[in-house]
């Protein structure tokens, strides 16, 4: 994911956007409805957010400081 972000920058991208809604992988990790894991990626909201936050960190580690990283998500009241 970080390498892909660096490729996007080299191609002239103005920002990196993660799609975290509508059943995409990151959304599945965050949703109680889909995430039935019992490890460090399931259970509490903090754990369910872990994968998304790791993805953001990986991208930030591979782009210039201050480069926009956008996360598009649909808030769910059933957190």
mmCIF file of the N, C-alpha and C atoms, coordinates in Angstrom:
data_MODEL
# 
_entry.id   MODEL 
# 
loop_
_atom_site.group_PDB 
_atom_site.id 
_atom_site.type_symbol 
_atom_site.label_atom_id 
_atom_site.label_alt_id 
_atom_site.label_comp_id 
_atom_site.label_asym_id 
_atom_site.label_entity_id 
_atom_site.label_seq_id 
_atom_site.pdbx_PDB_ins_code 
_atom_site.Cartn_x 
_atom_site.Cartn_y 
_atom_site.Cartn_z 
_atom_site.occupancy 
_atom_site.B_iso_or_equiv 
_atom_site.pdbx_formal_charge 
_atom_site.auth_seq_id 
_atom_site.auth_comp_id 
_atom_site.auth_asym_id 
_atom_site.auth_atom_id 
_atom_site.pdbx_PDB_model_num 
ATOM 1   N N  . UNK A 1 1  ? 0.817   -1.182  0.000   1.00 0.00 ? 1  UNK A N  1 
ATOM 2   C CA . UNK A 1 1  ? 0.000   0.000   0.000   1.00 0.00 ? 1  UNK A CA 1 
ATOM 3   C C  . UNK A 1 1  ? 0.870   1.258   0.000   1.00 0.00 ? 1  UNK A C  1 
ATOM 4   N N  . UNK A 1 2  ? 1.919   1.252   0.764   1.00 0.00 ? 2  UNK A N  1 
ATOM 5   C CA . UNK A 1 2  ? 2.819   2.397   0.796   1.00 0.00 ? 2  UNK A CA 1 
ATOM 6   C C  . UNK A 1 2  ? 3.526   2.604   -0.523  1.00 0.00 ? 2  UNK A C  1 
ATOM 7   N N  . UNK A 1 3  ? 3.949   1.506   -1.139  1.00 0.00 ? 3  UNK A N  1 
ATOM 8   C CA . UNK A 1 3  ? 4.619   1.591   -2.443  1.00 0.00 ? 3  UNK A CA 1 
ATOM 9   C C  . UNK A 1 3  ? 3.656   2.147   -3.490  1.00 0.00 ? 3  UNK A C  1 
ATOM 10  N N  . UNK A 1 4  ? 2.419   1.691   -3.451  1.00 0.00 ? 4  UNK A N  1 
ATOM 11  C CA . UNK A 1 4  ? 1.412   2.189   -4.395  1.00 0.00 ? 4  UNK A CA 1 
ATOM 12  C C  . UNK A 1 4  ? 1.195   3.687   -4.217  1.00 0.00 ? 4  UNK A C  1 
ATOM 13  N N  . UNK A 1 5  ? 1.199   4.150   -2.982  1.00 0.00 ? 5  UNK A N  1 
ATOM 14  C CA . UNK A 1 5  ? 1.045   5.580   -2.721  1.00 0.00 ? 5  UNK A CA 1 
ATOM 15  C C  . UNK A 1 5  ? 2.214   6.360   -3.314  1.00 0.00 ? 5  UNK A C  1 
ATOM 16  N N  . UNK A 1 6  ? 3.425   5.827   -3.172  1.00 0.00 ? 6  UNK A N  1 
ATOM 17  C CA . UNK A 1 6  ? 4.585   6.521   -3.739  1.00 0.00 ? 6  UNK A CA 1 
ATOM 18  C C  . UNK A 1 6  ? 4.517   6.539   -5.266  1.00 0.00 ? 6  UNK A C  1 
ATOM 19  N N  . UNK A 1 7  ? 3.992   5.483   -5.871  1.00 0.00 ? 7  UNK A N  1 
ATOM 20  C CA . UNK A 1 7  ? 3.813   5.467   -7.332  1.00 0.00 ? 7  UNK A CA 1 
ATOM 21  C C  . UNK A 1 7  ? 2.805   6.529   -7.759  1.00 0.00 ? 7  UNK A C  1 
ATOM 22  N N  . UNK A 1 8  ? 1.736   6.681   -6.987  1.00 0.00 ? 8  UNK A N  1 
ATOM 23  C CA . UNK A 1 8  ? 0.723   7.691   -7.308  1.00 0.00 ? 8  UNK A CA 1 
ATOM 24  C C  . UNK A 1 8  ? 1.325   9.089   -7.261  1.00 0.00 ? 8  UNK A C  1 
ATOM 25  N N  . UNK A 1 9  ? 2.164   9.332   -6.285  1.00 0.00 ? 9  UNK A N  1 
ATOM 26  C CA . UNK A 1 9  ? 2.824   10.643  -6.179  1.00 0.00 ? 9  UNK A CA 1 
ATOM 27  C C  . UNK A 1 9  ? 3.729   10.866  -7.384  1.00 0.00 ? 9  UNK A C  1 
ATOM 28  N N  . UNK A 1 10 ? 4.498   9.847   -7.740  1.00 0.00 ? 10 UNK A N  1 
ATOM 29  C CA . UNK A 1 10 ? 5.384   9.973   -8.900  1.00 0.00 ? 10 UNK A CA 1 
ATOM 30  C C  . UNK A 1 10 ? 4.602   10.211  -10.192 1.00 0.00 ? 10 UNK A C  1 
ATOM 31  N N  . UNK A 1 11 ? 3.356   9.761   -10.231 1.00 0.00 ? 11 UNK A N  1 
ATOM 32  C CA . UNK A 1 11 ? 2.504   9.967   -11.402 1.00 0.00 ? 11 UNK A CA 1 
ATOM 33  C C  . UNK A 1 11 ? 1.789   11.313  -11.364 1.00 0.00 ? 11 UNK A C  1 
ATOM 34  N N  . UNK A 1 12 ? 1.967   12.072  -10.273 1.00 0.00 ? 12 UNK A N  1 
ATOM 35  C CA . UNK A 1 12 ? 1.409   13.410  -10.189 1.00 0.00 ? 12 UNK A CA 1 
ATOM 36  C C  . UNK A 1 12 ? 0.135   13.544  -9.378  1.00 0.00 ? 12 UNK A C  1 
ATOM 37  N N  . UNK A 1 13 ? -0.188  12.568  -8.568  1.00 0.00 ? 13 UNK A N  1 
ATOM 38  C CA . UNK A 1 13 ? -1.400  12.647  -7.739  1.00 0.00 ? 13 UNK A CA 1 
ATOM 39  C C  . UNK A 1 13 ? -1.302  13.811  -6.754  1.00 0.00 ? 13 UNK A C  1 
ATOM 40  N N  . UNK A 1 14 ? -2.451  14.418  -6.486  1.00 0.00 ? 14 UNK A N  1 
ATOM 41  C CA . UNK A 1 14 ? -2.519  15.526  -5.540  1.00 0.00 ? 14 UNK A CA 1 
ATOM 42  C C  . UNK A 1 14 ? -2.846  15.061  -4.131  1.00 0.00 ? 14 UNK A C  1 
ATOM 43  N N  . UNK A 1 15 ? -3.341  13.824  -3.999  1.00 0.00 ? 15 UNK A N  1 
ATOM 44  C CA . UNK A 1 15 ? -3.722  13.273  -2.697  1.00 0.00 ? 15 UNK A CA 1 
ATOM 45  C C  . UNK A 1 15 ? -3.885  11.763  -2.857  1.00 0.00 ? 15 UNK A C  1 
ATOM 46  N N  . UNK A 1 16 ? -3.929  11.088  -1.730  1.00 0.00 ? 16 UNK A N  1 
ATOM 47  C CA . UNK A 1 16 ? -4.208  9.652   -1.693  1.00 0.00 ? 16 UNK A CA 1 
ATOM 48  C C  . UNK A 1 16 ? -5.537  9.491   -0.966  1.00 0.00 ? 16 UNK A C  1 
ATOM 49  N N  . UNK A 1 17 ? -6.452  8.726   -1.551  1.00 0.00 ? 17 UNK A N  1 
ATOM 50  C CA . UNK A 1 17 ? -7.749  8.503   -0.917  1.00 0.00 ? 17 UNK A CA 1 
ATOM 51  C C  . UNK A 1 17 ? -7.970  7.012   -0.701  1.00 0.00 ? 17 UNK A C  1 
ATOM 52  N N  . UNK A 1 18 ? -8.283  6.658   0.549   1.00 0.00 ? 18 UNK A N  1 
ATOM 53  C CA . UNK A 1 18 ? -8.653  5.285   0.883   1.00 0.00 ? 18 UNK A CA 1 
ATOM 54  C C  . UNK A 1 18 ? -10.167 5.169   0.868   1.00 0.00 ? 18 UNK A C  1 
ATOM 55  N N  . UNK A 1 19 ? -10.673 4.159   0.197   1.00 0.00 ? 19 UNK A N  1 
ATOM 56  C CA . UNK A 1 19 ? -12.116 3.926   0.167   1.00 0.00 ? 19 UNK A CA 1 
ATOM 57  C C  . UNK A 1 19 ? -12.474 2.992   1.309   1.00 0.00 ? 19 UNK A C  1 
ATOM 58  N N  . UNK A 1 20 ? -13.172 3.539   2.281   1.00 0.00 ? 20 UNK A N  1 
ATOM 59  C CA . UNK A 1 20 ? -13.490 2.837   3.521   1.00 0.00 ? 20 UNK A CA 1 
ATOM 60  C C  . UNK A 1 20 ? -14.995 2.911   3.766   1.00 0.00 ? 20 UNK A C  1 
ATOM 61  N N  . UNK A 1 21 ? -15.750 2.429   2.795   1.00 0.00 ? 21 UNK A N  1 
ATOM 62  C CA . UNK A 1 21 ? -17.206 2.503   2.887   1.00 0.00 ? 21 UNK A CA 1 
ATOM 63  C C  . UNK A 1 21 ? -17.817 1.436   1.987   1.00 0.00 ? 21 UNK A C  1 
ATOM 64  N N  . UNK A 1 22 ? -19.094 1.265   2.092   1.00 0.00 ? 22 UNK A N  1 
ATOM 65  C CA . UNK A 1 22 ? -19.851 0.456   1.146   1.00 0.00 ? 22 UNK A CA 1 
ATOM 66  C C  . UNK A 1 22 ? -19.426 -0.991  1.010   1.00 0.00 ? 22 UNK A C  1 
ATOM 67  N N  . UNK A 1 23 ? -18.855 -1.567  2.061   1.00 0.00 ? 23 UNK A N  1 
ATOM 68  C CA . UNK A 1 23 ? -18.472 -2.962  2.004   1.00 0.00 ? 23 UNK A CA 1 
ATOM 69  C C  . UNK A 1 23 ? -17.049 -3.217  1.531   1.00 0.00 ? 23 UNK A C  1 
ATOM 70  N N  . UNK A 1 24 ? -16.293 -2.148  1.235   1.00 0.00 ? 24 UNK A N  1 
ATOM 71  C CA . UNK A 1 24 ? -14.889 -2.345  0.886   1.00 0.00 ? 24 UNK A CA 1 
ATOM 72  C C  . UNK A 1 24 ? -14.152 -2.947  2.086   1.00 0.00 ? 24 UNK A C  1 
ATOM 73  N N  . UNK A 1 25 ? -12.968 -3.464  1.853   1.00 0.00 ? 25 UNK A N  1 
ATOM 74  C CA . UNK A 1 25 ? -12.232 -4.217  2.872   1.00 0.00 ? 25 UNK A CA 1 
ATOM 75  C C  . UNK A 1 25 ? -12.104 -3.461  4.196   1.00 0.00 ? 25 UNK A C  1 
ATOM 76  N N  . UNK A 1 26 ? -11.696 -2.211  4.153   1.00 0.00 ? 26 UNK A N  1 
ATOM 77  C CA . UNK A 1 26 ? -11.524 -1.455  5.398   1.00 0.00 ? 26 UNK A CA 1 
ATOM 78  C C  . UNK A 1 26 ? -12.852 -1.317  6.131   1.00 0.00 ? 26 UNK A C  1 
ATOM 79  N N  . UNK A 1 27 ? -13.926 -1.115  5.401   1.00 0.00 ? 27 UNK A N  1 
ATOM 80  C CA . UNK A 1 27 ? -15.262 -1.029  6.001   1.00 0.00 ? 27 UNK A CA 1 
ATOM 81  C C  . UNK A 1 27 ? -15.629 -2.341  6.679   1.00 0.00 ? 27 UNK A C  1 
ATOM 82  N N  . UNK A 1 28 ? -15.255 -3.448  6.085   1.00 0.00 ? 28 UNK A N  1 
ATOM 83  C CA . UNK A 1 28 ? -15.564 -4.753  6.669   1.00 0.00 ? 28 UNK A CA 1 
ATOM 84  C C  . UNK A 1 28 ? -14.835 -4.955  7.991   1.00 0.00 ? 28 UNK A C  1 
ATOM 85  N N  . UNK A 1 29 ? -13.619 -4.463  8.093   1.00 0.00 ? 29 UNK A N  1 
ATOM 86  C CA . UNK A 1 29 ? -12.894 -4.569  9.358   1.00 0.00 ? 29 UNK A CA 1 
ATOM 87  C C  . UNK A 1 29 ? -13.552 -3.724  10.441  1.00 0.00 ? 29 UNK A C  1 
ATOM 88  N N  . UNK A 1 30 ? -14.073 -2.551  10.088  1.00 0.00 ? 30 UNK A N  1 
ATOM 89  C CA . UNK A 1 30 ? -14.618 -1.632  11.084  1.00 0.00 ? 30 UNK A CA 1 
ATOM 90  C C  . UNK A 1 30 ? -16.025 -1.995  11.543  1.00 0.00 ? 30 UNK A C  1 
ATOM 91  N N  . UNK A 1 31 ? -16.758 -2.690  10.730  1.00 0.00 ? 31 UNK A N  1 
ATOM 92  C CA . UNK A 1 31 ? -18.159 -2.955  11.021  1.00 0.00 ? 31 UNK A CA 1 
ATOM 93  C C  . UNK A 1 31 ? -18.349 -4.145  11.956  1.00 0.00 ? 31 UNK A C  1 
ATOM 94  N N  . UNK A 1 32 ? -19.133 -3.939  13.009  1.00 0.00 ? 32 UNK A N  1 
ATOM 95  C CA . UNK A 1 32 ? -19.499 -5.056  13.892  1.00 0.00 ? 32 UNK A CA 1 
ATOM 96  C C  . UNK A 1 32 ? -20.283 -6.114  13.130  1.00 0.00 ? 32 UNK A C  1 
ATOM 97  N N  . UNK A 1 33 ? -21.018 -5.661  12.124  1.00 0.00 ? 33 UNK A N  1 
ATOM 98  C CA . UNK A 1 33 ? -21.855 -6.557  11.336  1.00 0.00 ? 33 UNK A CA 1 
ATOM 99  C C  . UNK A 1 33 ? -21.015 -7.607  10.604  1.00 0.00 ? 33 UNK A C  1 
ATOM 100 N N  . UNK A 1 34 ? -19.866 -7.199  10.068  1.00 0.00 ? 34 UNK A N  1 
ATOM 101 C CA . UNK A 1 34 ? -19.045 -8.107  9.274   1.00 0.00 ? 34 UNK A CA 1 
ATOM 102 C C  . UNK A 1 34 ? -17.836 -8.646  10.019  1.00 0.00 ? 34 UNK A C  1 
ATOM 103 N N  . UNK A 1 35 ? -17.322 -7.876  10.949  1.00 0.00 ? 35 UNK A N  1 
ATOM 104 C CA . UNK A 1 35 ? -16.091 -8.269  11.622  1.00 0.00 ? 35 UNK A CA 1 
ATOM 105 C C  . UNK A 1 35 ? -16.417 -9.102  12.868  1.00 0.00 ? 35 UNK A C  1 
ATOM 106 N N  . UNK A 1 36 ? -16.225 -10.393 12.748  1.00 0.00 ? 36 UNK A N  1 
ATOM 107 C CA . UNK A 1 36 ? -16.446 -11.315 13.869  1.00 0.00 ? 36 UNK A CA 1 
ATOM 108 C C  . UNK A 1 36 ? -15.129 -11.872 14.403  1.00 0.00 ? 36 UNK A C  1 
ATOM 109 N N  . UNK A 1 37 ? -14.059 -11.169 14.120  1.00 0.00 ? 37 UNK A N  1 
ATOM 110 C CA . UNK A 1 37 ? -12.742 -11.639 14.533  1.00 0.00 ? 37 UNK A CA 1 
ATOM 111 C C  . UNK A 1 37 ? -12.614 -11.628 16.052  1.00 0.00 ? 37 UNK A C  1 
ATOM 112 N N  . UNK A 1 38 ? -11.747 -12.493 16.544  1.00 0.00 ? 38 UNK A N  1 
ATOM 113 C CA . UNK A 1 38 ? -11.500 -12.553 17.992  1.00 0.00 ? 38 UNK A CA 1 
ATOM 114 C C  . UNK A 1 38 ? -10.055 -12.194 18.315  1.00 0.00 ? 38 UNK A C  1 
ATOM 115 N N  . UNK A 1 39 ? -9.299  -11.743 17.323  1.00 0.00 ? 39 UNK A N  1 
ATOM 116 C CA . UNK A 1 39 ? -7.907  -11.354 17.546  1.00 0.00 ? 39 UNK A CA 1 
ATOM 117 C C  . UNK A 1 39 ? -7.820  -9.839  17.762  1.00 0.00 ? 39 UNK A C  1 
ATOM 118 N N  . UNK A 1 40 ? -6.643  -9.263  17.570  1.00 0.00 ? 40 UNK A N  1 
ATOM 119 C CA . UNK A 1 40 ? -6.440  -7.837  17.836  1.00 0.00 ? 40 UNK A CA 1 
ATOM 120 C C  . UNK A 1 40 ? -7.127  -6.936  16.807  1.00 0.00 ? 40 UNK A C  1 
ATOM 121 N N  . UNK A 1 41 ? -7.755  -7.507  15.777  1.00 0.00 ? 41 UNK A N  1 
ATOM 122 C CA . UNK A 1 41 ? -8.463  -6.739  14.759  1.00 0.00 ? 41 UNK A CA 1 
ATOM 123 C C  . UNK A 1 41 ? -9.981  -6.832  14.906  1.00 0.00 ? 41 UNK A C  1 
ATOM 124 N N  . UNK A 1 42 ? -10.466 -7.428  15.975  1.00 0.00 ? 42 UNK A N  1 
ATOM 125 C CA . UNK A 1 42 ? -11.904 -7.572  16.182  1.00 0.00 ? 42 UNK A CA 1 
ATOM 126 C C  . UNK A 1 42 ? -12.304 -7.147  17.572  1.00 0.00 ? 42 UNK A C  1 
ATOM 127 N N  . UNK A 1 43 ? -13.620 -7.102  17.802  1.00 0.00 ? 43 UNK A N  1 
ATOM 128 C CA . UNK A 1 43 ? -14.126 -6.766  19.131  1.00 0.00 ? 43 UNK A CA 1 
ATOM 129 C C  . UNK A 1 43 ? -14.378 -5.285  19.291  1.00 0.00 ? 43 UNK A C  1 
ATOM 130 N N  . UNK A 1 44 ? -13.548 -4.619  20.069  1.00 0.00 ? 44 UNK A N  1 
ATOM 131 C CA . UNK A 1 44 ? -13.756 -3.201  20.390  1.00 0.00 ? 44 UNK A CA 1 
ATOM 132 C C  . UNK A 1 44 ? -13.560 -2.327  19.150  1.00 0.00 ? 44 UNK A C  1 
ATOM 133 N N  . UNK A 1 45 ? -14.103 -1.114  19.207  1.00 0.00 ? 45 UNK A N  1 
ATOM 134 C CA . UNK A 1 45 ? -13.914 -0.165  18.107  1.00 0.00 ? 45 UNK A CA 1 
ATOM 135 C C  . UNK A 1 45 ? -12.432 0.102   17.874  1.00 0.00 ? 45 UNK A C  1 
ATOM 136 N N  . UNK A 1 46 ? -11.681 0.242   18.939  1.00 0.00 ? 46 UNK A N  1 
ATOM 137 C CA . UNK A 1 46 ? -10.239 0.467   18.809  1.00 0.00 ? 46 UNK A CA 1 
ATOM 138 C C  . UNK A 1 46 ? -9.594  -0.659  18.005  1.00 0.00 ? 46 UNK A C  1 
ATOM 139 N N  . UNK A 1 47 ? -9.931  -1.889  18.304  1.00 0.00 ? 47 UNK A N  1 
ATOM 140 C CA . UNK A 1 47 ? -9.363  -3.022  17.572  1.00 0.00 ? 47 UNK A CA 1 
ATOM 141 C C  . UNK A 1 47 ? -9.834  -3.051  16.126  1.00 0.00 ? 47 UNK A C  1 
ATOM 142 N N  . UNK A 1 48 ? -11.116 -2.766  15.903  1.00 0.00 ? 48 UNK A N  1 
ATOM 143 C CA . UNK A 1 48 ? -11.649 -2.794  14.544  1.00 0.00 ? 48 UNK A CA 1 
ATOM 144 C C  . UNK A 1 48 ? -11.068 -1.684  13.679  1.00 0.00 ? 48 UNK A C  1 
ATOM 145 N N  . UNK A 1 49 ? -10.618 -0.591  14.295  1.00 0.00 ? 49 UNK A N  1 
ATOM 146 C CA . UNK A 1 49 ? -9.988  0.511   13.564  1.00 0.00 ? 49 UNK A CA 1 
ATOM 147 C C  . UNK A 1 49 ? -8.509  0.261   13.288  1.00 0.00 ? 49 UNK A C  1 
ATOM 148 N N  . UNK A 1 50 ? -7.940  -0.716  13.948  1.00 0.00 ? 50 UNK A N  1 
ATOM 149 C CA . UNK A 1 50 ? -6.493  -0.968  13.874  1.00 0.00 ? 50 UNK A CA 1 
ATOM 150 C C  . UNK A 1 50 ? -5.986  -1.105  12.440  1.00 0.00 ? 50 UNK A C  1 
ATOM 151 N N  . UNK A 1 51 ? -6.655  -1.910  11.613  1.00 0.00 ? 51 UNK A N  1 
ATOM 152 C CA . UNK A 1 51 ? -6.195  -2.140  10.236  1.00 0.00 ? 51 UNK A CA 1 
ATOM 153 C C  . UNK A 1 51 ? -6.212  -0.843  9.430   1.00 0.00 ? 51 UNK A C  1 
ATOM 154 N N  . UNK A 1 52 ? -7.287  -0.065  9.553   1.00 0.00 ? 52 UNK A N  1 
ATOM 155 C CA . UNK A 1 52 ? -7.371  1.212   8.839   1.00 0.00 ? 52 UNK A CA 1 
ATOM 156 C C  . UNK A 1 52 ? -6.244  2.144   9.266   1.00 0.00 ? 52 UNK A C  1 
ATOM 157 N N  . UNK A 1 53 ? -6.014  2.246   10.565  1.00 0.00 ? 53 UNK A N  1 
ATOM 158 C CA . UNK A 1 53 ? -4.953  3.130   11.063  1.00 0.00 ? 53 UNK A CA 1 
ATOM 159 C C  . UNK A 1 53 ? -3.575  2.658   10.623  1.00 0.00 ? 53 UNK A C  1 
ATOM 160 N N  . UNK A 1 54 ? -3.373  1.346   10.545  1.00 0.00 ? 54 UNK A N  1 
ATOM 161 C CA . UNK A 1 54 ? -2.102  0.825   10.042  1.00 0.00 ? 54 UNK A CA 1 
ATOM 162 C C  . UNK A 1 54 ? -1.922  1.163   8.565   1.00 0.00 ? 54 UNK A C  1 
ATOM 163 N N  . UNK A 1 55 ? -3.009  1.096   7.801   1.00 0.00 ? 55 UNK A N  1 
ATOM 164 C CA . UNK A 1 55 ? -2.936  1.454   6.381   1.00 0.00 ? 55 UNK A CA 1 
ATOM 165 C C  . UNK A 1 55 ? -2.578  2.930   6.214   1.00 0.00 ? 55 UNK A C  1 
ATOM 166 N N  . UNK A 1 56 ? -3.226  3.785   6.993   1.00 0.00 ? 56 UNK A N  1 
ATOM 167 C CA . UNK A 1 56 ? -2.924  5.218   6.928   1.00 0.00 ? 56 UNK A CA 1 
ATOM 168 C C  . UNK A 1 56 ? -1.468  5.468   7.287   1.00 0.00 ? 56 UNK A C  1 
ATOM 169 N N  . UNK A 1 57 ? -0.989  4.829   8.346   1.00 0.00 ? 57 UNK A N  1 
ATOM 170 C CA . UNK A 1 57 ? 0.411   5.003   8.783   1.00 0.00 ? 57 UNK A CA 1 
ATOM 171 C C  . UNK A 1 57 ? 1.385   4.544   7.700   1.00 0.00 ? 57 UNK A C  1 
ATOM 172 N N  . UNK A 1 58 ? 1.092   3.415   7.067   1.00 0.00 ? 58 UNK A N  1 
ATOM 173 C CA . UNK A 1 58 ? 1.957   2.899   6.006   1.00 0.00 ? 58 UNK A CA 1 
ATOM 174 C C  . UNK A 1 58 ? 2.027   3.887   4.847   1.00 0.00 ? 58 UNK A C  1 
ATOM 175 N N  . UNK A 1 59 ? 0.900   4.446   4.486   1.00 0.00 ? 59 UNK A N  1 
ATOM 176 C CA . UNK A 1 59 ? 0.882   5.439   3.403   1.00 0.00 ? 59 UNK A CA 1 
ATOM 177 C C  . UNK A 1 59 ? 1.675   6.671   3.819   1.00 0.00 ? 59 UNK A C  1 
ATOM 178 N N  . UNK A 1 60 ? 1.424   7.178   5.018   1.00 0.00 ? 60 UNK A N  1 
ATOM 179 C CA . UNK A 1 60 ? 2.128   8.373   5.486   1.00 0.00 ? 60 UNK A CA 1 
ATOM 180 C C  . UNK A 1 60 ? 3.637   8.169   5.541   1.00 0.00 ? 60 UNK A C  1 
ATOM 181 N N  . UNK A 1 61 ? 4.066   6.944   5.816   1.00 0.00 ? 61 UNK A N  1 
ATOM 182 C CA . UNK A 1 61 ? 5.499   6.643   5.860   1.00 0.00 ? 61 UNK A CA 1 
ATOM 183 C C  . UNK A 1 61 ? 6.134   6.640   4.472   1.00 0.00 ? 61 UNK A C  1 
ATOM 184 N N  . UNK A 1 62 ? 5.311   6.632   3.425   1.00 0.00 ? 62 UNK A N  1 
ATOM 185 C CA . UNK A 1 62 ? 5.823   6.518   2.059   1.00 0.00 ? 62 UNK A CA 1 
ATOM 186 C C  . UNK A 1 62 ? 5.495   7.711   1.180   1.00 0.00 ? 62 UNK A C  1 
ATOM 187 N N  . UNK A 1 63 ? 4.971   8.768   1.776   1.00 0.00 ? 63 UNK A N  1 
ATOM 188 C CA . UNK A 1 63 ? 4.691   10.001  1.036   1.00 0.00 ? 63 UNK A CA 1 
ATOM 189 C C  . UNK A 1 63 ? 5.336   11.158  1.788   1.00 0.00 ? 63 UNK A C  1 
ATOM 190 N N  . UNK A 1 64 ? 5.518   12.292  1.116   1.00 0.00 ? 64 UNK A N  1 
ATOM 191 C CA . UNK A 1 64 ? 6.102   13.441  1.814   1.00 0.00 ? 64 UNK A CA 1 
ATOM 192 C C  . UNK A 1 64 ? 5.248   13.887  2.996   1.00 0.00 ? 64 UNK A C  1 
ATOM 193 N N  . UNK A 1 65 ? 5.896   14.383  4.022   1.00 0.00 ? 65 UNK A N  1 
ATOM 194 C CA . UNK A 1 65 ? 5.182   14.870  5.207   1.00 0.00 ? 65 UNK A CA 1 
ATOM 195 C C  . UNK A 1 65 ? 4.195   15.946  4.793   1.00 0.00 ? 65 UNK A C  1 
ATOM 196 N N  . UNK A 1 66 ? 2.971   15.846  5.299   1.00 0.00 ? 66 UNK A N  1 
ATOM 197 C CA . UNK A 1 66 ? 1.947   16.828  4.989   1.00 0.00 ? 66 UNK A CA 1 
ATOM 198 C C  . UNK A 1 66 ? 1.157   16.526  3.722   1.00 0.00 ? 66 UNK A C  1 
ATOM 199 N N  . UNK A 1 67 ? 1.537   15.484  2.996   1.00 0.00 ? 67 UNK A N  1 
ATOM 200 C CA . UNK A 1 67 ? 0.805   15.118  1.782   1.00 0.00 ? 67 UNK A CA 1 
ATOM 201 C C  . UNK A 1 67 ? -0.590  14.634  2.185   1.00 0.00 ? 67 UNK A C  1 
ATOM 202 N N  . UNK A 1 68 ? -1.643  15.105  1.505   1.00 0.00 ? 68 UNK A N  1 
ATOM 203 C CA . UNK A 1 68 ? -3.008  14.746  1.906   1.00 0.00 ? 68 UNK A CA 1 
ATOM 204 C C  . UNK A 1 68 ? -3.305  13.246  1.758   1.00 0.00 ? 68 UNK A C  1 
ATOM 205 N N  . UNK A 1 69 ? -3.764  12.648  2.844   1.00 0.00 ? 69 UNK A N  1 
ATOM 206 C CA . UNK A 1 69 ? -4.248  11.268  2.845   1.00 0.00 ? 69 UNK A CA 1 
ATOM 207 C C  . UNK A 1 69 ? -5.697  11.352  3.306   1.00 0.00 ? 69 UNK A C  1 
ATOM 208 N N  . UNK A 1 70 ? -6.609  11.016  2.414   1.00 0.00 ? 70 UNK A N  1 
ATOM 209 C CA . UNK A 1 70 ? -8.041  11.158  2.666   1.00 0.00 ? 70 UNK A CA 1 
ATOM 210 C C  . UNK A 1 70 ? -8.638  9.775   2.882   1.00 0.00 ? 70 UNK A C  1 
ATOM 211 N N  . UNK A 1 71 ? -9.496  9.656   3.892   1.00 0.00 ? 71 UNK A N  1 
ATOM 212 C CA . UNK A 1 71 ? -10.203 8.398   4.141   1.00 0.00 ? 71 UNK A CA 1 
ATOM 213 C C  . UNK A 1 71 ? -11.688 8.681   3.956   1.00 0.00 ? 71 UNK A C  1 
ATOM 214 N N  . UNK A 1 72 ? -12.268 8.081   2.922   1.00 0.00 ? 72 UNK A N  1 
ATOM 215 C CA . UNK A 1 72 ? -13.704 8.250   2.662   1.00 0.00 ? 72 UNK A CA 1 
ATOM 216 C C  . UNK A 1 72 ? -14.430 7.100   3.337   1.00 0.00 ? 72 UNK A C  1 
ATOM 217 N N  . UNK A 1 73 ? -15.296 7.437   4.295   1.00 0.00 ? 73 UNK A N  1 
ATOM 218 C CA . UNK A 1 73 ? -16.013 6.384   5.007   1.00 0.00 ? 73 UNK A CA 1 
ATOM 219 C C  . UNK A 1 73 ? -17.444 6.809   5.290   1.00 0.00 ? 73 UNK A C  1 
ATOM 220 N N  . UNK A 1 74 ? -18.257 5.846   5.600   1.00 0.00 ? 74 UNK A N  1 
ATOM 221 C CA . UNK A 1 74 ? -19.643 6.080   5.988   1.00 0.00 ? 74 UNK A CA 1 
ATOM 222 C C  . UNK A 1 74 ? -19.762 5.830   7.474   1.00 0.00 ? 74 UNK A C  1 
ATOM 223 N N  . UNK A 1 75 ? -20.062 6.851   8.261   1.00 0.00 ? 75 UNK A N  1 
ATOM 224 C CA . UNK A 1 75 ? -20.208 6.635   9.702   1.00 0.00 ? 75 UNK A CA 1 
ATOM 225 C C  . UNK A 1 75 ? -21.367 5.698   9.989   1.00 0.00 ? 75 UNK A C  1 
ATOM 226 N N  . UNK A 1 76 ? -21.210 4.894   10.987  1.00 0.00 ? 76 UNK A N  1 
ATOM 227 C CA . UNK A 1 76 ? -22.241 3.935   11.394  1.00 0.00 ? 76 UNK A CA 1 
ATOM 228 C C  . UNK A 1 76 ? -22.556 4.199   12.851  1.00 0.00 ? 76 UNK A C  1 
ATOM 229 N N  . UNK A 1 77 ? -23.802 4.429   13.170  1.00 0.00 ? 77 UNK A N  1 
ATOM 230 C CA . UNK A 1 77 ? -24.189 4.710   14.547  1.00 0.00 ? 77 UNK A CA 1 
ATOM 231 C C  . UNK A 1 77 ? -24.091 3.479   15.424  1.00 0.00 ? 77 UNK A C  1 
ATOM 232 N N  . UNK A 1 78 ? -23.957 2.310   14.830  1.00 0.00 ? 78 UNK A N  1 
ATOM 233 C CA . UNK A 1 78 ? -23.913 1.067   15.607  1.00 0.00 ? 78 UNK A CA 1 
ATOM 234 C C  . UNK A 1 78 ? -22.468 0.664   15.906  1.00 0.00 ? 78 UNK A C  1 
ATOM 235 N N  . UNK A 1 79 ? -21.635 1.596   16.345  1.00 0.00 ? 79 UNK A N  1 
ATOM 236 C CA . UNK A 1 79 ? -20.242 1.290   16.612  1.00 0.00 ? 79 UNK A CA 1 
ATOM 237 C C  . UNK A 1 79 ? -20.142 0.413   17.824  1.00 0.00 ? 79 UNK A C  1 
# 
